[in-house]
Amino acid sequence: MFKFLRSAACISLLLSVYQGLEITMEPNFDGKVPWKTDLKITCMWDVTTKGIDFLINKQSFETHPEFKDRVSLLHSYEESMEKKEQVLTISNVMPSETGTVIGCFVMSDGSKSLPPLTVIGPPTDLVTNVAANPNFTFAEVTFDALPDATRYSVSFKTDTDAEWTKLEDTTETTVKLEDLTPATKYYVTVAAGNIAGYSDELELTPVTFDTLDNLLCEQSVGYNSDEPYTENSNLNLTCMIAEESKANGSLVEWSANDVILQADDDISITSNNKSSNLFISAVNTNHQGVYQCKITTTEFCKFDVEITSPVSGRDPEDAASSHTISTLLLSAIATYLFI
């Protein structure tokens, strides 16, 4: 009877010890560990328990042939603490160590273990089917997803850029590059990553694309650049439209001093797939200012028009042939709206 009671007391003590034992792991991403990191295993137990040890694959860490030279042990406890703590650090864990079981051992048969390790390295495959759909000032880049990737890094540059511009990491497989320069060659790379980092981006072959050209701005033929328009002459402005613009369903709009122009008895607006023409007959000083030919409110041609009174005694028709108009081609100022 005495032996039975003593055995029961021992069993009760072991259960108490086992229930009070805690083990944690850092870093820990849903049970996964990045490669080349230092793994910290923390064991906490009741102060009444003595003789704790760490086990790696059921073998003491001090004698394990693969880990004994890469481990360090830190004691952190006082007798007054409710729990004692020891930390085992394993340096530079690698994917080949996936499946390793690490646990804490108390007395002869009381122990608690972590689930088998899963050590993750960066993706080894390169992102495939990278394609760019460029427009005037932006481009959409698409690519295939990789099964072992949880994020992607997209970078781009031009021939004249000294460094790559890197976008924020994304989980999407479609990325938009914005604020690009029209009619410019760009290079783009896409790297796949996960909790362990990215594959070597130097191995990536850039994909190239050219942004579309802006609208072409022209003024009508037969003008003299040394003199402004004169009153009672005819204002004749032409804006050439890029073929890519029409193909994307663009609309053309004329304005003067930020006021949209509508065709009437004095104003004629004629547009086709190649150009848009603004004709105003018998202009006066009220017509001078800034004229713009806009396409879908993003790309535009700008004309600065100056009008003076005719020279006394001069034929109005001769004056009309000696007008001037200065043109200025501006880069795209907003995101193109039609894809």
C-alpha positions in Angstrom: 0.0 0.0 0.0 2.8 2.4 0.9 4.5 1.7 -2.4 1.3 2.3 -4.3 0.7 5.7 -2.6 4.3 6.7 -3.2 3.9 5.8 -7.0 0.6 7.8 -7.1 2.3 10.8 -5.6 5.1 10.6 -8.2 2.6 10.4 -11.0 0.7 13.4 -9.7 3.9 15.4 -9.4 4.9 14.6 -13.0 1.5 15.6 -14.3 1.8 18.9 -12.4 5.2 19.5 -13.9 4.1 18.7 -17.4 1.1 21.0 -17.2 3.2 23.8 -16.0 5.8 23.6 -18.7 5.7 26.1 -21.6 7.7 26.3 -24.8 7.7 29.0 -27.4 9.7 29.8 -30.6 10.9 33.1 -32.2 10.6 34.0 -35.0 7.4 32.2 -35.8 5.3 32.9 -38.8 2.3 30.6 -38.6 4.7 27.7 -37.7 7.3 28.7 -40.3 10.8 30.1 -39.8 12.9 32.1 -42.3 16.2 30.6 -43.2 19.5 32.1 -42.1 17.9 33.4 -38.9 18.8 32.7 -35.2 16.0 30.6 -33.8 15.2 31.2 -30.1 13.5 28.5 -28.1 12.2 29.5 -24.7 11.2 27.1 -22.0 9.4 28.2 -18.9 8.5 26.0 -15.9 7.4 26.0 -12.3 10.1 27.0 -9.7 9.6 23.7 -7.9 11.0 21.8 -10.9 14.7 21.2 -11.4 16.8 19.4 -14.0 15.5 20.8 -17.3 17.2 20.1 -20.6 16.6 20.9 -24.3 16.2 18.0 -26.7 16.8 18.2 -30.5 15.3 15.2 -32.2 15.1 13.5 -28.8 18.8 14.0 -28.2 20.4 16.5 -25.8 21.4 19.7 -27.6 24.9 19.5 -26.0 25.7 16.2 -27.8 23.8 16.6 -31.0 26.3 16.3 -33.8 24.6 18.8 -36.2 23.7 21.4 -33.6 26.1 21.3 -30.7 28.4 23.9 -32.3 25.6 26.3 -33.2 23.7 26.5 -30.0 23.9 28.7 -26.9 22.0 28.6 -23.6 20.8 31.5 -21.6 19.5 31.2 -18.0 17.1 33.8 -16.8 15.4 33.0 -13.5 15.4 33.7 -9.8 14.1 31.6 -6.9 11.5 34.3 -6.1 10.0 34.1 -9.6 6.8 32.1 -10.2 8.4 30.5 -13.2 11.9 29.9 -14.3 13.1 30.4 -17.9 15.9 29.2 -20.2 16.5 30.2 -23.8 18.2 28.1 -26.4 19.5 29.8 -29.5 20.2 27.9 -32.7 22.1 30.1 -35.2 21.6 30.1 -39.0 18.8 27.6 -39.4 18.4 26.3 -43.0 15.7 24.7 -45.0 17.5 21.3 -44.8 16.6 21.3 -41.1 12.9 21.3 -41.8 11.3 18.5 -39.7 13.6 19.0 -36.7 11.7 18.5 -33.4 12.8 20.7 -30.5 11.5 20.2 -27.0 12.1 20.7 -23.2 12.8 17.8 -21.0 12.0 17.7 -17.2 13.3 14.9 -14.9 13.1 11.5 -16.5 10.0 11.5 -18.7 8.3 14.9 -18.4 8.7 16.9 -21.7 7.0 19.2 -24.1 7.9 19.7 -27.8 7.2 22.2 -30.6 5.7 21.0 -33.9 8.4 19.9 -36.4 10.3 22.9 -37.8 9.4 24.3 -41.2 12.3 26.4 -42.4 11.5 28.5 -45.4 14.0 29.8 -48.0 13.2 32.5 -50.6 11.6 31.4 -53.9 14.1 29.7 -56.2 12.1 30.1 -59.4 12.0 33.4 -61.4 8.7 35.1 -62.1 7.5 34.3 -65.6 5.3 35.8 -68.3 6.1 39.4 -67.3 4.2 41.7 -69.7 3.6 45.4 -69.8 0.7 47.2 -71.3 2.0 50.8 -71.7 0.1 54.0 -72.3 1.1 57.6 -72.3 2.1 58.2 -68.7 1.5 54.8 -67.1 1.8 51.1 -67.7 0.2 47.9 -66.3 2.6 45.1 -65.6 1.3 41.6 -65.2 3.0 38.3 -64.3 2.4 34.8 -63.2 2.1 33.9 -59.5 4.5 31.5 -57.8 3.2 28.9 -55.4 6.0 29.6 -52.8 5.8 33.4 -53.0 3.7 35.6 -50.7 4.8 38.9 -52.1 6.4 40.5 -55.2 8.9 43.3 -55.7 8.6 45.4 -58.9 11.3 47.8 -60.0 11.7 50.0 -63.1 14.1 52.5 -64.7 14.9 54.2 -68.0 18.2 54.3 -69.9 19.2 57.5 -68.2 18.2 56.5 -64.6 21.2 55.7 -62.4 19.2 53.6 -60.0 16.0 51.5 -60.1 12.8 52.8 -58.7 11.3 50.1 -56.4 7.6 50.0 -55.7 6.2 48.9 -52.4 5.9 45.2 -52.0 2.7 43.8 -53.3 0.7 40.5 -53.1 -1.0 41.2 -56.4 0.2 40.0 -59.8 -0.9 43.2 -61.6 1.0 46.4 -60.8 0.5 49.9 -62.2 3.5 52.1 -62.9 2.5 55.7 -62.9 4.0 59.2 -63.6 6.0 57.8 -66.5 7.4 60.0 -69.3 5.7 59.6 -72.7 7.7 58.2 -75.6 10.3 56.7 -73.3 11.8 53.2 -73.1 11.4 51.6 -69.6 12.9 48.4 -68.1 11.0 46.5 -65.4 11.9 43.6 -63.2 9.7 41.4 -60.9 11.1 39.3 -58.1 9.2 36.9 -55.9 9.6 36.8 -52.1 8.3 35.3 -48.9 9.1 35.5 -45.2 12.7 34.5 -46.0 13.3 37.4 -48.5 13.7 37.6 -52.2 15.6 35.7 -54.8 18.6 37.4 -56.2 17.2 40.3 -58.3 20.5 40.5 -60.2 19.5 37.3 -61.9 16.4 38.9 -63.4 16.3 39.9 -67.0 14.5 43.2 -67.4 11.4 43.4 -69.6 11.3 46.5 -71.8 8.4 48.6 -73.1 7.9 52.0 -74.6 5.3 54.5 -73.4 3.1 56.0 -76.1 3.8 59.4 -77.5 1.9 62.6 -76.7 -0.4 64.4 -79.0 1.4 66.3 -81.7 0.6 70.0 -81.8 0.7 72.0 -85.0 -0.5 75.4 -86.1 -1.9 76.0 -89.6 0.5 76.8 -92.4 1.1 80.3 -93.8 1.9 82.2 -90.6 4.7 84.6 -89.7 6.4 83.9 -86.4 7.6 87.5 -86.0 4.1 89.1 -85.6 1.0 88.2 -83.6 -2.5 87.7 -84.9 -4.2 90.9 -85.9 -7.9 91.8 -85.4 -10.3 90.6 -88.0 -7.9 87.9 -89.1 -8.8 84.2 -88.8 -7.5 82.0 -86.0 -6.6 78.5 -87.4 -5.2 75.9 -84.9 -4.6 72.2 -85.6 -3.8 69.5 -83.1 -2.5 66.2 -84.5 -3.8 63.1 -82.7 -1.7 60.0 -82.1 -3.2 56.8 -83.6 -2.9 55.1 -80.2 -5.2 57.7 -78.7 -8.0 57.1 -81.1 -7.6 53.4 -80.8 -8.3 53.7 -77.1 -11.5 55.7 -77.5 -10.2 59.1 -76.8 -12.2 62.3 -77.0 -11.0 65.8 -78.2 -11.9 69.0 -76.5 -10.9 72.6 -77.2 -10.8 75.4 -74.6 -9.7 79.0 -74.4 -8.5 80.4 -71.1 -9.9 77.2 -69.4 -13.4 77.8 -70.9 -14.6 74.9 -73.1 -15.4 76.0 -76.6 -18.5 75.0 -78.5 -19.0 75.3 -82.3 -21.2 78.2 -83.3 -21.4 80.8 -86.1 -17.9 82.1 -85.4 -16.2 78.9 -84.1 -15.7 75.8 -86.2 -14.3 72.6 -84.6 -13.5 69.7 -87.0 -12.0 66.4 -85.8 -11.1 63.1 -87.4 -8.9 60.1 -86.6 -5.7 62.1 -87.3 -6.3 65.7 -86.2 -8.6 68.3 -84.7 -8.9 71.8 -86.1 -10.2 75.0 -84.4 -11.2 77.9 -86.7 -12.4 81.3 -85.4 -13.2 83.9 -87.9 -12.6 87.7 -87.5 -10.8 87.5 -84.1 -10.4 90.5 -81.8 -8.4 91.2 -78.6 -11.0 89.3 -76.6 -10.0 86.1 -78.3 -6.3 86.2 -77.2 -5.1 83.9 -74.4 -4.3 80.2 -73.9 -5.9 77.7 -76.2 -5.8 74.0 -75.4 -6.6 70.9 -77.4 -7.3 68.1 -74.8 -7.6 64.4 -75.2 -9.7 62.7 -72.5 -8.6 65.6 -70.2 -5.0 64.2 -69.8 -2.9 64.8 -72.9 -3.1 68.3 -74.4 -1.6 70.8 -76.8 -1.3 74.4 -75.7 -1.3 77.5 -77.8 -0.5 81.0 -76.5 -2.4 83.4 -78.8 -1.7 87.1 -79.0 -3.9 89.5 -81.0 -3.1 93.1 -81.9 -5.0 95.8 -83.8 -4.3 95.9 -87.6 -1.8 98.4 -88.9 -3.5 101.5 -90.4 -3.8 101.3 -94.2 -2.9 97.6 -94.4 -5.1 95.1 -96.1 -6.8 92.7 -93.5 -6.1 89.8 -95.8 -2.4 90.6 -95.9 -2.4 91.0 -92.1 -4.0 87.6 -91.7 -1.1 86.0 -93.5 1.4 87.7 -91.1 0.0 86.4 -87.8 2.0 84.3 -85.4 1.2 81.5 -82.9 3.7 80.0 -80.4 3.2 76.4 -79.5 4.3 74.5 -76.5 4.2 70.7 -76.2 3.6 69.7 -72.6 4.1 66.3 -71.0 1.1 64.3 -69.7 -0.3 65.9 -66.5 -2.6 63.1 -65.2 -3.3 59.4 -65.5 -4.7 58.4 -68.8 -8.4 57.5 -68.2 -9.0 55.0 -70.9 -7.3 51.6 -70.9 
